[in-house]
Amino acid sequence: MDCCISRRGVLTIGAGAALTGLIGEGLSTRLAFAGTPYTGDTLVVLSLRGGFDGLSAIVPIGDADYYRARPAIAVPKASVIAGDGTFGLHPAFAPLQARWAAGTFGAVHAVGQPNPSRSHFEAMEDMERAAAGTSIRTGWLDRMLGVAGASYPMAGVAMGTSAPARLFAGPAPSVSMLTVDGFKLNGEDAKTPMMGTLAKLYDGAPDLLGAPARAVGQSLGTVGALPAYTPGATYPATALGNALKDVARLVKSNVGLMAATVDFGDWDMHEALGAPAKGQRMYDHLTELALALDAFATDLGPAFGRVTLVTLSEFGRRVAENGSRGVDHGSGNAMLLLGGGVRGGKVHGTWPTLAPAALTAGDLTATTDYRTVIGEILQRRCGLGSLADVFPNAAAGTALGVVAAR
């Protein structure tokens, strides 16, 4: 499957299907959004799937209980970089150290969500829906696009995947693609002009049927018109590096990208998390992340000032290491922030300490709702006003100052 155009899951392009489910659940409620041209940041949501260990990445070097809980896998104080006596960065973040010093890379610690779960599926489902206590099934990025006035398919892109992204589930227009250069209808070539056939098939059809087909044509036309791309940085030759390179390409090409999602998995480190040294599991995975993020920021050039990247993970890890020198599913976690408007070079949030009495069922206690962090970005960088339609039932949290206003 090469690509997918989604309007609440009503259109799928790829192996075995050209157009399926044209009359989907709730399609008639909203086919497009009206509004003024979007002038906010492109929001990039990097999902660290598997349960990111924020305590290894953003190390609480000033908390003695961290070292008591992790005698074999704790990052030594002498090994961290950019330490301030309270926190330090894992040494694998060295490629981003200059951006930390410049204040465009930062973090928020002790972040969580209401009613945390230690189930990968349930926790990520709740985090991407972000509508606890309601019957709403759309993704919060879909609702963000609706509030921001998205009306064209390239407004939201799930990069590096051919499947519709859960964050974009809903009526707002969005696209899923493995790569920019590979974005096409399966089987499409000079001898099988499938798009022309679809255009004729739905010519004059009511919007309920024709809008998805027209969205396909618009997206394929936009991507097909892009010139060959020479990135302004050397990316690691990994799935993450390739996905971020394509996101940077779309941002710099001014195709109207408002939000993008990228997945980076394999954080479920129940065993052999490793010492902070090359060749060790956590170190190497964080290095891959840091190299890709640094290349992304470099490649964007001046456009870096209109992009904000934020990481999410379904849950954090237990405070105490297990018998396999790994860490099991927990709750409280760290979020990473990168962008020209980020107020970085520091760890935001209220640190609850890792004293046994301060933990929640053995986990880092969450003192900041992850929606508070994202909400501040949406308002200060993306230009949204009220967040009630994006995060229903969310209590208004105190802004942490993680980003500057545009």
C-alpha positions, 0 to 999 in steps of 0.5 A: 500500500503506497498511500492513504487519503482519509476523511474519517476513514472513508477513502483508502488507496492501495493494494486491493482497494481503490475507493472503499467505504465512501459512505463512512460513519459521520461523513455527512457531518463535515466534509470541509472546513471554512476559515481564514488561511492558516498562518501558524506553525506546522505541528509535528507529533513524533510518537515514541511508541512502546513506552519511552523511558523519560527517566533515562532520557532526561535524567534526574541527577539531583534525585538520590532515589533515582540512583537507589531505584536503578543501581545497574542502569541509572545514568551516572551524574558524570555521564550526563550532558547539559546538567544543571544539578537537577537534571541532565541529558542522556549522553546520546543526546550529544547531537542536540546539545548545541540546540539545548544551549541555544534554547530550541530543544527542551523537555517537560518532565512528570507528564501524564494523562488522566486515568493512565493505563499500562496497556500499550493499546489502551494508553495510546488510544486514550492519548490520541483520542484525548477525550476521556469521559466523552463518546468522541472517537476522533483524534485530537489532531483531526479536531485541531485541523478542524478548528484551524480551518483545514480544507485541503488534503495536504493539511495533515500528513501521517508520514512513513506509514500507509495506514491512516493515523489514529491522531487524524481519525475524523472528518478533517482532510488528511493523507498517509504516505510511506514516502513523498516520492512513492506517493501514488495509486497502487498500480498507477502507470502510463498504461493504467491512468487510474486517477483519470478513470476515478475523475470521470467516474465521480465527475458531477457527483455530490460532495458526499461521494465526489469529495474524497475522489477529488481529494485524491486527485488534488493530493497526487497533483500537489505531490507530483508537482514537487521538484526533486529534493536535495536536503540541506542536512545529512539524515541517518539512513533509517525509517525515522530519518527518511520520514523527517526528511520528507516532512521537512520537504513538505514544509519547505515546499509550502504545500499547506502542511499544518500538522504531521505525524511520525512514528518511532518505535521499539522503546519497550525495553523490559530487559537489557536497557544498557549502560550509557555507552555506544552499543547499548540498547537505550544509548543507540536508540536515543542516538538514532533519535537525536541524529534524526532530529538534529538533521531535521532542524538543520534541513529546515533552515529558516523554516525551523522558525515556523515548526514545532515538534513534540514527542508523545509516548503512551506511558513511561516506565517504572521507577525501579529497574527489574531483574532483567536490567530493564524497566516495566510499564509505568506512567509519568514520563518526559516530553521533548520539544524542538522548534524555533519557538521553543523555550528550551535549554531547560526542563519544564514542569513540577518535579514530584521527586522519586521518594517512595512516598511520592510515587504513584503505585511505584511510578513517577507521579504525573504533575502535568497533563500532556494536553496542557503542553500541547494546548500551549503550543496550539494557542501560542504557536498554531494560533488557536483560540479556545481549546474546548473543541480540541480537548473536551473535558480537559481542565484548563492547566497553567501554561508552563512557558514551553514556547514563545508566542508567534 
